[in-house]
């Protein structure tokens, strides 16, 4: 019977951490993507509005609306940078978790290879003993 991997519990924990980091990364990327969509829509809305005014009062209102829209776009740009930074941080965290899980997977592979080697050695010893017994029995007759 092969020995169980002694760090199996830690390996499960590393895989759970990797899965959690992957989920966080997916959520951050989704949030950044949705925000980018909102940003594009706001820019399109601003570009498609008419700036023609029939009088000085209407012209002042259009100018005020444009200034307000530019301010809103600046806020959206700042928020986009925050979302991008959060996504980059989540990506780094995922890479760290993946590296830790990968290290555990390599240790498990080495453990399995060593256990398989031990099993093959034990089997070979058993076969050698059977062969020696066969010779002794064959030699006595």
GIZIRA-V673563 format. One record per residue. N is the residue number from 1. RES is the residue in one small letter. SS is DSSP state (2 for helix, 1 for strand, 0 for the rest). PHI is phi in whole degrees, 0 to 359 (999 if undefined). OMEGA is omega as a letter, one per 30 degrees, with the letter a starting at -180 (999 if undefined). Layout:
n = [N,N]
res = [RES,RES]
ss = [SS,SS]
phi = [PHI,PHI]
omega = [OMEGA,OMEGA]
//
This chain:
n = [1,2,3,4,5,6,7,8,9,10,11,12,13,14,15,16,17,18,19,20,21,22,23,24,25,26,27,28,29,30,31,32,33,34,35,36,37,38,39,40,41,42,43,44,45,46,47,48,49,50,51,52,53,54,55,56,57,58,59,60,61,62,63,64,65,66,67,68,69,70,71,72,73,74,75,76,77,78,79,80,81,82,83,84,85,86,87,88,89,90,91,92,93,94,95,96,97,98,99,100,101,102,103,104,105,106,107,108,109,110,111,112,113,114,115,116,117,118,119,120,121,122,123,124,125,126,127,128,129,130,131,132,133,134,135,136,137,138,139,140,141]
res = [x,x,x,x,x,x,x,x,x,x,x,x,x,x,x,x,x,x,x,x,x,x,x,x,x,x,x,x,x,x,x,x,x,x,x,x,x,x,x,x,x,x,x,x,x,x,x,x,x,x,x,x,x,x,x,x,x,x,x,x,x,x,x,x,x,x,x,x,x,x,x,x,x,x,x,x,x,x,x,x,x,x,x,x,x,x,x,x,x,x,x,x,x,x,x,x,x,x,x,x,x,x,x,x,x,x,x,x,x,x,x,x,x,x,x,x,x,x,x,x,x,x,x,x,x,x,x,x,x,x,x,x,x,x,x,x,x,x,x,x,x]
ss = [0,0,0,0,0,0,0,2,2,2,2,2,2,2,2,2,2,2,2,2,2,2,2,2,2,2,2,2,2,2,2,2,2,2,2,2,2,2,2,2,2,2,2,2,2,2,2,2,0,0,0,0,0,0,0,2,2,2,2,2,2,2,2,2,2,2,2,2,2,2,2,2,2,2,2,2,2,2,2,2,2,2,2,2,2,2,2,2,2,2,2,2,2,2,2,2,2,2,2,2,2,2,2,2,2,2,2,2,2,2,2,2,2,2,2,2,2,2,2,2,2,2,2,2,2,2,2,2,2,2,2,2,2,2,2,2,2,2,2,2,0]
phi = [999,285,291,289,294,293,254,299,296,294,295,299,298,297,293,296,296,296,298,296,296,295,295,297,297,298,295,295,294,295,298,297,294,297,295,298,297,297,296,298,297,294,295,296,299,294,292,271,283,280,250,283,232,269,207,293,294,295,296,296,295,295,297,295,296,296,297,297,295,296,297,297,295,296,295,297,296,297,294,297,297,296,296,294,295,296,294,294,295,296,295,298,297,298,298,296,296,296,297,295,295,297,299,294,296,293,298,295,297,296,299,296,295,295,295,294,298,297,296,293,297,298,296,295,299,299,295,297,296,297,294,295,297,298,292,295,293,294,285,281,275]
omega = [a,l,l,l,a,a,a,l,l,l,l,l,l,l,l,l,l,l,l,l,l,l,l,l,l,l,l,l,l,l,l,l,l,l,l,l,l,l,l,l,l,l,l,l,l,a,a,l,a,l,l,l,a,a,a,l,l,l,l,l,l,l,l,l,l,l,l,l,l,l,l,l,l,l,l,l,l,l,l,l,l,l,l,l,l,l,l,l,l,l,l,l,l,l,l,l,l,l,l,l,l,l,l,l,l,l,l,l,l,l,l,l,l,l,l,l,l,l,l,l,l,l,l,l,l,l,l,l,l,l,l,l,l,l,a,l,l,a,a,a,999]
//
